[in-house]
Amino acid sequence: MVGWVRYSMWDRWRDLTRFRLACEMALDSYKSYVNDFPVTSTAELTVHDPSGDSGFKCGLDDFKLVLNDSEVLYRTIFPSYVALTEDLARELVERLVTDKGIARATFSTMAPIGDLTDSAERYVSITAVEVWGEAILKAGSRGWSDVKGGKRGVVEAITVRNLCAHGIPVFNRTAVNRITVAAGRAIAIKEGDRILLDKKKFATYTATLRAFARTMADAVTNLPDAPPAP
């Protein structure tokens, strides 16, 4: 019987989600506080860093624009969820090779020799999720159809992370083409469309990543261990 495995990534996912909830609550409270300032002066008001650790200054109206932007928090924190998914993938590749007897050559762009941890980390870092995701799923006799959201959902989520991490506010041609190929059909997203990452979209993307991670983890865990070397 296959033993139950608790991957450490889930503890970090839990902690990140707790932090996100704390940020949401703190921001909601602070928004109410700032937005309800009883300002009567016509003079321009300036917000500054009260700790004195920086020379930051900003007009109150400009400060409110960012404070009330519902997407800033999610654009900031979303890349961390993708990073956790990728770190789990690295751990799963290692486990497939060391515990399940899967040949390193299964992961076509991974170095065939050398330290496995370093090789797996580099493999996931430089290889598209379309490739490493499929390799892990296939090794565990699963496929994209077993992932809620499917290949298109996972690829879109990671593509959005890449764009946000590089400060790109719209879907570029490369991103649209990549998502279209993953979907296997025409998609509604067009080049130049603004990337929406409000709470609802954030929840959709993180749910897709969570489903993807669970499917990969279950697939690997349920494989029988390789017999010990003679």
Order of alpha helices (4+ residues) and beta strands (2+ residues): alpha-beta-beta-alpha-alpha-alpha-alpha-alpha-alpha-alpha
